[in-house]
Amino acid sequence: MLFGETLAAGCLFGADSDGAEDVVMELPSCKKCENGLLVPLSDYGTEGASVMYKAWVCINPDCGFSIRVDKGQVTFGRKIESPR
């Protein structure tokens, strides 16, 4: 199984910070559409530091709900679009 692979049971499979053990995290259901799961997305800050769980997005393509943190501001509801 690959890092970050979503399991059918609504869990995310990966490795701990040492990469040694399997970690399973239950994913929350989307409260907007009630059909999708919210998955975490990480990013890098302006200084290059890793920002864990910067955003959570619904995996239901018809929903597209997201909640994210940008420079200390929490925003939600905007659909995350694919880069062109």
C-alpha positions as a Markdown table, in Angstrom:
| # | Residue | x | y | z |
|---|---|---|---|---|
| 1 | Met | 0.0 | 0.0 | 0.0 |
| 2 | Leu | 1.3 | 3.5 | -0.9 |
| 3 | Phe | 1.7 | 6.4 | 1.5 |
| 4 | Gly | -1.4 | 8.5 | 1.6 |
| 5 | Glu | -3.6 | 5.8 | 0.1 |
| 6 | Thr | -7.2 | 6.2 | 1.1 |
| 7 | Leu | -8.8 | 3.0 | 2.4 |
| 8 | Ala | -12.4 | 2.1 | 1.7 |
| 9 | Ala | -13.2 | 2.2 | 5.4 |
| 10 | Gly | -12.6 | 5.9 | 5.5 |
| 11 | Cys | -9.0 | 5.8 | 6.8 |
| 12 | Leu | -5.7 | 7.1 | 5.5 |
| 13 | Phe | -2.7 | 4.8 | 5.5 |
| 14 | Gly | 0.8 | 6.1 | 5.8 |
| 15 | Ala | 4.0 | 6.0 | 7.8 |
| 16 | Asp | 5.0 | 7.7 | 11.1 |
| 17 | Ser | 7.6 | 10.5 | 11.2 |
| 18 | Asp | 10.4 | 7.9 | 11.3 |
| 19 | Gly | 8.8 | 6.0 | 8.4 |
| 20 | Ala | 9.0 | 2.8 | 10.4 |
| 21 | Glu | 5.4 | 2.0 | 11.4 |
| 22 | Asp | 2.1 | 2.0 | 9.7 |
| 23 | Val | -0.3 | 4.7 | 10.8 |
| 24 | Val | -4.0 | 4.7 | 10.2 |
| 25 | Met | -6.0 | 7.9 | 10.7 |
| 26 | Glu | -9.8 | 7.9 | 10.5 |
| 27 | Leu | -10.9 | 10.5 | 8.0 |
| 28 | Pro | -13.9 | 12.7 | 8.9 |
| 29 | Ser | -17.0 | 12.7 | 6.7 |
| 30 | Cys | -17.9 | 15.8 | 4.8 |
| 31 | Lys | -20.7 | 17.6 | 6.6 |
| 32 | Lys | -21.7 | 19.5 | 3.5 |
| 33 | Cys | -22.4 | 16.7 | 1.1 |
| 34 | Glu | -22.5 | 13.8 | 3.6 |
| 35 | Asn | -21.1 | 11.5 | 0.8 |
| 36 | Gly | -17.4 | 12.3 | 0.7 |
| 37 | Leu | -14.6 | 12.2 | 3.2 |
| 38 | Leu | -12.3 | 15.1 | 4.1 |
| 39 | Val | -8.6 | 14.4 | 3.4 |
| 40 | Pro | -5.7 | 16.5 | 4.7 |
| 41 | Leu | -3.4 | 18.4 | 2.4 |
| 42 | Ser | 0.0 | 19.7 | 3.4 |
| 43 | Asp | 2.2 | 22.5 | 1.9 |
| 44 | Tyr | 5.3 | 24.4 | 2.5 |
| 45 | Gly | 5.4 | 27.9 | 4.2 |
| 46 | Thr | 7.1 | 31.0 | 2.8 |
| 47 | Glu | 10.3 | 30.1 | 4.7 |
| 48 | Gly | 10.2 | 26.5 | 3.3 |
| 49 | Ala | 9.0 | 24.8 | 6.5 |
| 50 | Ser | 6.5 | 22.0 | 6.2 |
| 51 | Val | 2.9 | 23.0 | 7.1 |
| 52 | Met | 1.0 | 19.8 | 8.0 |
| 53 | Tyr | -2.7 | 19.7 | 7.3 |
| 54 | Lys | -2.9 | 23.2 | 5.8 |
| 55 | Ala | -6.2 | 22.3 | 4.1 |
| 56 | Trp | -8.8 | 19.6 | 4.3 |
| 57 | Val | -10.8 | 18.9 | 1.1 |
| 58 | Cys | -13.8 | 16.7 | 0.3 |
| 59 | Ile | -13.0 | 13.8 | -2.1 |
| 60 | Asn | -16.4 | 14.0 | -3.7 |
| 61 | Pro | -15.8 | 15.9 | -7.0 |
| 62 | Asp | -19.4 | 17.1 | -7.1 |
| 63 | Cys | -18.9 | 18.7 | -3.6 |
| 64 | Gly | -15.4 | 20.2 | -3.6 |
| 65 | Phe | -15.8 | 21.6 | 0.0 |
| 66 | Ser | -12.5 | 22.8 | 1.6 |
| 67 | Ile | -11.3 | 24.3 | 4.8 |
| 68 | Arg | -7.8 | 25.8 | 4.9 |
| 69 | Val | -5.4 | 28.1 | 6.8 |
| 70 | Asp | -3.7 | 30.9 | 5.0 |
| 71 | Lys | -1.4 | 33.2 | 7.1 |
| 72 | Gly | -3.4 | 32.5 | 10.2 |
| 73 | Gln | -6.8 | 33.1 | 8.5 |
| 74 | Val | -9.2 | 30.1 | 8.3 |
| 75 | Thr | -11.3 | 30.0 | 5.2 |
| 76 | Phe | -13.9 | 27.4 | 4.1 |
| 77 | Gly | -16.3 | 26.6 | 1.4 |
| 78 | Arg | -14.2 | 27.5 | -1.6 |
| 79 | Lys | -13.9 | 24.7 | -4.2 |
| 80 | Ile | -10.3 | 23.7 | -4.8 |
| 81 | Glu | -9.6 | 23.8 | -8.5 |
| 82 | Ser | -7.0 | 21.8 | -10.4 |
| 83 | Pro | -4.1 | 23.9 | -11.8 |
| 84 | Arg | -4.3 | 24.6 | -15.5 |
